[in-house]
């Protein structure tokens, strides 16, 4: 499904996700949520690799989609990224969210970022605060 369908908004109103080219959301049988981003020159740093902020934004969008897929509203409390390999122009990065701990209001997640060749680009640890459920 698209992010707009997931959020119940009009096409093109997904803000940063639209700008970055993140459109599709996949929910796995294991409860994971994945989003993809096709890398263009606009996503790169001056050294020709995907900018760390781009990967951070991809992970943040993935976390938001995770909560939205469960009818929850949430905001990030903290995030930590570890970079292993550079993302490259022309590749597609996939951020997959796995729940590690779900509390009443605070949740912790692992986000794995891989490219379309299967290279492990980065891992993120995120904590979120669930502010409520979508009505």
Rosetta blueprint (number, residue, H / E / L):
1 X L
2 X E
3 X H
4 X H
5 X H
6 X H
7 X H
8 X L
9 X L
10 X L
11 X L
12 X L
13 X L
14 X L
15 X L
16 X H
17 X H
18 X H
19 X H
20 X H
21 X L
22 X L
23 X L
24 X E
25 X E
26 X E
27 X E
28 X L
29 X L
30 X L
31 X L
32 X L
33 X E
34 X E
35 X E
36 X E
37 X E
38 X E
39 X L
40 X L
41 X H
42 X H
43 X H
44 X E
45 X L
46 X L
47 X L
48 X L
49 X E
50 X E
51 X L
52 X H
53 X H
54 X H
55 X H
56 X H
57 X H
58 X H
59 X H
60 X H
61 X H
62 X H
63 X H
64 X H
65 X H
66 X H
67 X H
68 X H
69 X H
70 X L
71 X L
72 X E
73 X E
74 X E
75 X E
76 X E
77 X E
78 X E
79 X E
80 X E
81 X E
82 X E
83 X E
84 X L
85 X L
86 X L
87 X L
88 X E
89 X L
90 X L
91 X L
92 X E
93 X E
94 X E
95 X E
96 X E
97 X E
98 X E
99 X E
100 X E
101 X E
102 X E
103 X L
104 X L
105 X L
106 X E
107 X E
108 X E
109 X E
110 X E
111 X E
112 X E
113 X E
114 X E
115 X E
116 X L
117 X L
118 X L
119 X L
120 X E
121 X E
122 X E
123 X E
124 X E
125 X E
126 X E
127 X E
128 X E
129 X E
130 X E
131 X E
132 X E
133 X E
134 X L
135 X L
